[in-house]
């Protein structure tokens, strides 16, 4: 809710903030990740998502992180799910396992085949994120069959009670183009198909220029997409990580970041370069964006510094009250 500051200026609500983590690979990393989650939870994010390896390769570690959030924070955990290498039965069982654990938000992804494998080989029964979105909703409906509810004021009368639906079923969007896409038109069509299947949120993969995000959103709206499209941004503080991201995403690294990172010898200055670039990019897209999704690389320092640069780290005392009082 908007309000007024003492000097009469309008106080705008803070846009929703969310983060992404990946499962730890060692016990030491798990301890460090617990501390990171605690620090991220302090800024009252709308949700924190946890990645999931292709074919369920990190299933138990993902569940451990998600359960930690449920048990030790008031943050809504979001589970990543991928299609690659999964049969209908396996995907059904996994979605049910997450739901039974108390997870009600999901990020449905097609996923990438193992490195060196054919793009279509071994993808499994589910061939698109849209099919996975449909499966998530179907499993929830199977777990919660229709029931009866009384009608106030009419003794003995009942109606069919609405079944609960997953809180968020998010999907990926690609402002800089999907590596296997034939063009921006196909990227929009695929996102629209995910929305029709039941997705209620899109989160973008990394982009380096505000126009990439803003232009994609404009084309998506023109193409019929109506769900919120969250900009996904990562503060990159080393040249090695930037090069690795370029390799993984196929999106060329911006020279205005790559060159300063490459020539700067001081670690603290590198940190500031990455944070400043991410904050400036976020500031350009936030006026029209429904929130901000930050890729953390399992560290809290850089993403919290981005929020500090944007003046978004401090939250009103009442923020998140409704979500924090929900039952587990």
Secondary structure, DSSP 8 states (H G I E B T S, - for coil): --EE-TTS-EE----EEEEEE---SSHHHHHHHHHHHHHHHTT--SEEEE---GGGTTHHHHHHHHHHHHHH-S--EEEEEE-TTB-HHHHHHHHHHHHHTT--EEEEE-----TTS-TTTT-BS--SHHHHHHHHHHHHHHHS--EEEE-TTSTT-EEEE-----SEEEEEE-TT--TT-S-HHHHHHHHHHHHHHT--EEEE---SSHHHHHHHHHHHHHTT--SEEEEEE----SHHHHHHHHHHH-----HHHHHHHHH---HHHHHHHHHHHHHHHHHHHHTTSSEEEEE-TT-SHHHHHHHHHHT-S---TTTTHHHHTS--
